[in-house]
Amino acid sequence: MKYVKTIICLFAAVYFSNVSAQFGVRAKYLSNDLDPFIDNVTMDHSMEFGLDYWFRLKDRRIEFLPELSYEMTKGETNNLDVVDVSFNSFNLLLNTNIYFMDFYNDCDCPTFSKDGNAFTKGFHLILSPGLRYYGYSYSDSSLDRNFGLILAGGIGMDIGINDLVTITPHFLYRYNPSVKANFPEPILMSESSHTLRQFNFGIRIGFRPDYETPRFGR
């Protein structure tokens, strides 16, 4: 719980320090494929919440959304000695959206205001490399923390509600090439490095309070 409070306070500080920023909030469901613990530990899914900041290239529709997120899950061992296991992670993600069907649109306006077909101006590819600071714990032990890489890619679709709000459902495949765990026997014989694969189903709500338009009387 203390980690959740920390991330909420950090998000609030970023938001209230720059209320005119172009930002988004995210919620994600992740289906986990835990290569190292497939025979010993069950943690089928995770939940993740994040906050991002938006900016883009001037003349091309490549948009950057660096994100800070918090991921958490709980599970248990399935051997003779059942033990509760938890996982949490602070993630720094360098999201990049590529609107390849609307690539040369140089309008710095929300999706809702762009001319053209809603699908071609809203559909995009997503690249999302990043760094995670994660920890596993078992029973009442303290977290054993490590750093790890994140490689992810997928697709998204912007749905413009108005000039202020855009909703973006997205799907990504996330690959974590080196996940270390140090559980005692019989959960895991020794510390080792493994692979974690995750299917990421998420939604982003983007806000553009910086965008001045008569629609909002500004």
HELIX and SHEET records of a PDB file:
HELIX    1   1 LYS A    2  SER A   17  1                                  16    
HELIX    2   2 ASP A   35  PHE A   37  5                                   3    
HELIX    3   3 THR A  111  SER A  113  5                                   3    
HELIX    4   4 ALA A  118  GLY A  122  1                                   5    
HELIX    5   5 PRO A  214  PHE A  216  5                                   3    
SHEET    1   A10 VAL A  41  THR A  42  0                                        
SHEET    2   A10 ILE A  62  THR A  77 -1                                        
SHEET    3   A10 HIS A  45  TYR A  53 -1                                        
SHEET    4   A10 PHE A  23  LEU A  34 -1                                        
SHEET    5   A10 SER A 192  PHE A 207 -1                                        
SHEET    6   A10 VAL A 165  ALA A 181 -1                                        
SHEET    7   A10 ASP A 144  MET A 157 -1                                        
SHEET    8   A10 PHE A 123  LEU A 127 -1                                        
SHEET    9   A10 ASP A  84  ILE A  98 -1                                        
SHEET   10   A10 GLY A 130  TYR A 138 -1                                        
SHEET    1   B 7 VAL A  41  THR A  42  0                                        
SHEET    2   B 7 ILE A  62  THR A  77 -1                                        
SHEET    3   B 7 HIS A  45  TYR A  53 -1                                        
SHEET    4   B 7 PHE A  23  LEU A  34 -1                                        
SHEET    5   B 7 SER A 192  PHE A 207 -1                                        
SHEET    6   B 7 VAL A 165  ALA A 181 -1                                        
SHEET    7   B 7 ILE A 159  GLY A 160 -1                                        
SHEET    1   C 3 VAL A  41  THR A  42  0                                        
SHEET    2   C 3 ILE A  62  THR A  77 -1                                        
SHEET    3   C 3 PHE A  55  ARG A  56 -1                                        
END                                                                             
